[in-house]
């Protein structure tokens, strides 16, 4: 089975169920399962599902989205400090980091 996204009738998905599971877990493919021409299920990698859930949670938080947009604009405007500058400002040395 080739491609990152495939649509299969339920009967074909049933015949290839273990192959579908292997491809979803190993290759981040996803499969849309249809029954009588209508989409009934989607099989995706659990890590991809977690990523989508996390994205939806972030996008649902209006305050967080506003802060992210502001941070992006600050970065574009050069309003940031480097990790090296942060450690220097906090008095953290290489010795402290290697303990």
Beta strands, then each sheet from edge to edge (+ up, - down):
strand 1: 5-9
strand 2: 30-35
strand 3: 38-43
sheet 1: 1+ 2+ 3-
end
